[in-house]
Amino acid sequence: MTKPAPPPAASVRVAFLSLGCAKNLVDTEVMLGHLDRAGAVLVREPAGADVVVVNTCGFIEAAREESVRTILEAVELKASGAIRRLVVAGCLVQRYAAELRESLPEVDAWIGLDELSSVPARVGIGPGPRETAAPAAGGPPAPSSYLLDHETPRRLATPPWTAFVKVAEGCDHVCAFCAIPAIRGRFRSRPVADVVAEVSHLAAGGVREIHLVSQDTSRYGRDLDRGERLLAPLLEALDGVEALRWIRVLYLHPSAVGEDLLDAMARLPRVVPYLDVPLQHAHPATLRRMGRGGSAETHLALLARARRAIPGAAIRTAFLVGFPGETEAEFEELLRFVEEAWIDHAGVFAYSHEEGTPAFSAADDVPVEVKEERRARLLEAQQRIAFRALERQVGRRVEVLVEGAHPETDHLLVGRTALQAPDVDGQVLLNDGAARPGEFARVEITGTAGYDLVGRILGAS
C-alpha cells in the first residue's frame, strides 16, 4: 500500500519548547533553521501549532525532571487534539533514547544530537524517515560527534540584536560530577575562519552583541592542527567585525585562563570586561575529588591577575555544594573564600548524583537537606556581596543595551550593561528617558532594586 504524501511544508505549523543552557538554545536555532529552509510555518506557542518539538536537557536530575514534565504536558496537548504530532530532541534523547522510547510511546519521533538536520522529516514535511531507527541494544549510547559550521542553517530565537555563537562542542575534562563528555563527546573546535564567517553574517543581519559559548571556551583551538589555544587570536579576528558592539566570552576553565587571553580581553575594544570562570569549590580536597584541582589560594591569584589586567571587570562563577565527602569544614572554607573573593555574579548548585559520571561510584553521602542548607547559606553570603557591588555603581554613567519594555509594566524599559549577561545576571530598570529595543544608550545609574540596577537614559550612546 502506498504511503500518503506528507502535507505541504507551508501548511505545517511548528512550535519549539527549548530547555537547558545557551548551547542547547543554539541547537534549537539550528533545527529552526532547517525547518525555515524547508518552508515550515514557525509559531511561538504550542496552542497555535500542529507539531511541537521539545528540545530537552539531560545534564542533572532537576533538568531531566523538567524535560520529562514538559514532554508530558505536550503529550496532553496531543491527547486533547490541540496538536497532531510530538517530536522530542536533545541531550535527554542522546543519553536515554531506548528508555524514553519505551516509556513514552505517545512521542512520534526522536532526534539525537547528531540528527538535527533531520527535523523537517521528523515533523512530517521533508524527505526521509519520519521516525528514528531504534537504538542498538546493549551498552551505553554513543556520545555525539556533530559540529556545526557557518553554512549550517540557523534562525535566531534570541532578540535580533544578540546571539550565542558555539565555538566548539564536547569536553575532554573528566570532572567527576559531569556527564557532558558522555553526552556530547570529545572536545572539538570550529576553525577560526569558520567562526568569523558566522559572526560576520550575524552582524550583517543586525546582531550587535555575541556571546561565545562552548563547554570550555578557554580550550578553544587546542584540538586543532598545532595544538594551540586560539581563543585570543579568535577574539582579535572578531574584534575586526565592525558592526559588532559587544563580544562576551562565557565558560572559561580556571586552569586555562592565560595572560594572552587576559591581555586580549583588556586590549580589544569590542570584548567586554566580563570573566565567566566556573570555580566549583575552594577547598583543595573537594576540588581533587571533583577532578578539578586548585584551591582558594590559586583561585584568588587568578582573580587578582584578572582584575589587574582588566580593571573594573565583572566576575561570574558557579559553585557546587554537597559533593560526595564534602565536610562542614570544607564547606566553611568555601564560605570564607566567597567573602574574600568579592564575586559579582554566582550560581550555586546542589550536587546531583549522576549515572555515567566518575563520581557515581562514590557514596552520595551528604544528605539532601544538608546540601540545600549549604546552598542557601552560600547564596545568602553571595547576595550580600552582590548587592554591595551593585551599590558601588550608583552615580556612574554607563552604556546600556536597551531590550524593550519590562514584562510586568509599560512604565519601565529594561536593558543590560556590558557587565550583565542575558538570563543569568541582573538587568537595568530604566524609569526615565526613551530608547528603542536594540539601541545602546548612555545611562546614569540612580539606584538598585535587588539584583537589578535602576537608571535614567541620558541619550544615545
N, C-alpha and C positions, 0 to 999 in steps of 0.2 A: 504493500500500500504506500502510495506517495505521501511524504510528509507535507503538511500545509506550509506555504511560503511564510517567512517571518513578516510581520507588519512593516510598512514603510517607516524608516527612521524618524521622519518628521512627525509621525503620529504617536510616538512613544515618549512619554514624559518621565524623566528620571530624577529622583531626589537622592542626595547623599547625606548620611549621618556619619561624620568623621570624628573619631575619638583618638585620644592619646596626644603625642608630642608633635612639635613642629615638623619633625622628619616624616611622621606619618601623614601630616597635612600635605606635604609635597607629593606623597604617593596618591592621595586623593586628587590633587590637582592634575597629576599625570592621567589618571583614569578619566577625569572630566575632559581633559584634552583629547583623549581618544574618542570619547563619546561625542564631543563637539565636532571633531573631524568626520565622524560617521553620520552626523546630521541629527542626532538626538535632540529633543527639547529638554533642557535642563531647568528644573524648578527648585525653589528654595525649601519648600515644606513638603513632607510626606503626604499631607492631605491633598495636595494637588498633583500627585504623581501616579503613574501606572506601575512603576518599578521603584523600589527602594534599595539602595546599596548601602550597607553598613560597613565602614572601614574600621576594623577593630584594633585594640591594643591588647597585647598579651604579656606585658612586662612583669607585673606583680599581681597578687591576688585581687587587690581592690580594682585594678584596671580590668582584669578578666571578669570580675563580677559586674562592672559597669557595662562591659561589652555584651555579656550574656543578657543582662537586663534590657539593653537597647534592642538586641535581636528579638527577644520575646515580645517587646512592645510592637515591633514591626510584624511579628507573627500574628498578633491580634488584629492589626490592620488588614492583613491578608485574609484572615478568617472572617472578618466582617465584610469583605468585599471592597474595602476602600482602596486597596492596591491589588494588582494582578500577580506580581512576581516579586520575590525577595532574593537578593544576592548578598553574600557576606564575603568580605575580603580582609586582607591584612595580616598582622602578626599573629593573632589568635589562630587563624586558619593555617598559617605556616607551621605553627607549633603543635596544634591539636586537630588536624584535619580529620583523621579517622574517627576520633571520639565525637567531634561535632557532627559529622555526617550521620552517625548512629543515633545521637540523642536529639537532633533537630531535623527530622525528615521534612518539616514544613519549608525549609530553605530550599530554593530551586537550584542554586548554583553557588559554587565556592571559588574564590580567587586567591591563590597564594601570592607571595611577594614577587615571584618570577613570572607571573601571569597577568600583570597589569594591563598589557595591551589587548588581552582577550575580553575586556569588559564589554565592548559592543555585542559580541556574540553571546556573552553570559546574560545580558539584559534582554536579548532576543531580537537584535536588529541587524547583526552583521554576519558575514560568513564564518564558518567554523562551528564547533560543537557548542550547544547551549549549556552543557554540563561538563565539569572537570572529570577526568578519568579518576577512578577510585585510587586512593593512595596504596602503595605497595604494603603488603603485610609484613610485620616483623621489623624490629629495630626502630630507633628514633627517627623522626622525619629529618630530611636533609636540610641544612641551612640554605638561605638564599644566596644566589650568585649574581643577581641583577644589578646593573649600574646604568642610570640614565645618562643621556648626553644632551648637547644643546639642540639637537634636532628632534628630541622626544616631544611629542605634543603635550601641551600643558595649558590649563586655564586656571587663572588665579582664583582662589577662594578668599583671599585677603582683600582689604581695601586696595584700590588700584594704585596707590602711591607707595605701597610697601610689599615686600616679597621675601620669602625664605628661599635660599639657594643651597641645595645639598651638594657639598663639595666632595663627599666620599660616602661609602657605605660600609657597614660591618665594623668589627673591632677585633684587635689582636690582644688586648689586655685580658688578664684572667682574674678580674675582680671576683671574689668568692661569692658575692651576693647577686651577680648579674647574669641573666640568661641571654643577653643580646647576641654574643657570638654564636650561640646555638640556634638563634632565630635568623639573624641577618648575615652570618658568615664572617669570613676573614675581612680585614680592613682592605679597602680598595679605593684609590683616589681617582678622580677625574683629572685629565690633563689640564694644566693652567689655561692653555688656549681655549679649551672647551668651556671652562667656567666663564672666562672673559666673554666668549661669544654669547653665552646665555644671558649674562648680566647686561651686555650691550643691547641685546634685543629687548630685555625687560625695561631698560632705561629709555630706549626709543619709544616704548609704549606708554611711558608716563610714570614708571616706578622711580621714586626718589630715595627710598631707603631700602637697603638689603641687609639681610641677616644671614651670615654664613653659618651653616649647621652641618654637623656630622656627629658620629658617636664620640670621636676625639679629634676635634678640628686642629689641635696643635700638632698632630701626627701627619697632617696633610702632606702628601708627596713622598713620604718615607718609603712607600712600596713601589714607587716608580723607578725608572732605569738607574739613576745614580744614587738612590737611597738617601736623598737629602730631604730634610723638611723644607717644604716650599711655601709655607703659609706667608712668610714675609714677602717673597717675590710675588706671590699672588696678590697680596694687598697693594704692592707697588703697581702692578698692572691694572687692578681695578680702580685705583685712585685716579687713573688717567681717563676713566669714563666720565666725561664732563657733565652729563645730565644728572649724575648721582649727587646727592647731598650728604647722606649718612651711610657709612658701611659699619656694621656691627658684627663682631666675631663672638660666637657662642660655643660653649662646651670645650674648654681647654683643660687638658690633664695637667696637674701641677708639676709633674716631673719633666714636662717638655716645654715650659714657658721660658725661652731663652732670651738673651739680650737682643738678638737680632729682631725677634718679634716685638719686644717692648719698644725698641728703637723705631721700628716701622709704625707702630701704633701711635707713638708720640709725635712722629715727624710728618705723617701723611695727613693732610687737612681733612679728607673725607672720612677717615677712620675715627669713629667716636671713642672717647676715653672711657671705655666700659670693659672691664675684665671679668669674664664669666669662668670661674675656676671651681668646679665641684671638689671640695676638700674631703668630704665624707666624715672625718673624725679628726681628733687631735692627739689622742693617746697612741704612742708608738706600738704598744702591744695590740691594741684594737686594729690599728692600720695594718699591722703584719698579718693578723688573722684575716683581714679583708682582702689581702693580696695587693695592697696599695703602697705600703712604705710611707716613710716620712714621719713627722712628729709636729708638735706645737711649735717647736723652735724652727724647723725648716719651713713650716707654713708662714710663720711671722716674718722670716727672712725673705720669702718670696713676695709677700705683700709689701714689705718695706722697699724692695727693689722696684716693684711695680709703681709704687707711689712716688719714688724718686724720679723714675723715668717719665711718668705720666702724671704730673701734678693735677689734683682735682679729679682723678679717675674714680668712677663708681666701681665697687667690687660686689659681684654676685657670687654666691656659692650655694652648696647643698650639703646637708648633714644627715647622717643615718644613725639612729639610736636603736638600742636593743639588739645589736648584732650578737650572735652566739658568744658567750663568755664575757660580755661587757659587764664589768663590776661597777658598783656605785662609785668607787674611786676613779675608775676610767671615765665615767660619765662626768664626774665633778671636774676632771681636768679639761674636758670638752667645754664645760660651762665657763671655766676660768679663761680658756682660750678665746671664747666668744666675747667676753668682757674686754679682753685686751686687743683683739684684732680690729674692732670697730668696722664691721662689715655693713655695707649699705643695704643689701638685699640678700635674704637667705631663705631657702626652702628647707623644711625639717620633715623627715620621713621616718616612720617606724619600720623596722626590718620585717620583711616578708620572706618566709621560708619557702624557697622556690625549687621545685623539682628540676633537675638538669643543671643546677649550678654547683660549683665546688663546695659551697657551704652546706649543701643539702645533707651531706653525710654527718655533719656535726649536729649535736643536740640543740634544738631550738629552746634554750634553757632560760631565757629571760621572759617571765610571764607577760601576757598581753597587757595587763593593767599597769605593769611597771614600764613597759615600752611607751604606753600612752601618757603616763605621768611624766616620764623623762622628756617626751616630745613637747608636752605642754610647758614644762619648766624652761626648756631651751627656747621655745618660741616666745615666752614671756620676757626672757633676758634679751633676746634679739630685738623684740619690739621696742624696748626702752632705747636701745642703741639706734635703731632705725628712725624713731621719732626725733631723737636729738639731732641726728644727721640732717633730717628734713628741716628742722628749725633753723639750722645754720644757713639754709638757702634763702630765708626770708630777707627781703630787701634787695636781692640780686636781680639783675636783668639778664634774661637767658633767651635762647632760641627755642621755640616750641613748634612741633609739628601738630597742627590742628587737625582733629579727626572727626569733628562733627558735633551734633547735639548730644547732650547727656541722655542716656537711655531712659532716665526717670523724670526728666523735666526739660522743657524747651527753653528755660531761662538760663541754662548753663551750656557752654561749649566745653569739650574735653580735648586734651592733647597730651603730648609727651615731650619731655626734654631728651637730649641725647643720652642722659643718664638713666633713662627708663625704657626697658624693653617691653614690647607689647605682651599683654596677657599675664605676665608673671610679676611685674613691678607695679607700683602705683602710677598715677597719672596727674595731670594738671587740670584743675577745675577752673575754667575761665568765666568769671562773673561780670566782666566789663569789657566792652570792645567787640569788634566783629571781624570775622575771617571765614573764608570758605574751607571746607574739608580738603585736605591735601596741601594747604598752603603752610609755609613757615612764617611764624610771627615773632616779633620782639615782645617779650612779656616781662612785666615786673612781678616777682613773687611777693605776695602780700600776706600769706599765712599758710597754715597747714590744716588738713582735715583727715585724721587718721594716717594712713599710708600715702595720702594724696597731698599735693601742693595746691594752693589757691593763688590765682594771679589775674592780672588785668592786661589786656592787649594794648601795646603802645603803638603798633604799626606793623607794616610788613617787614620781614627780615631780608 
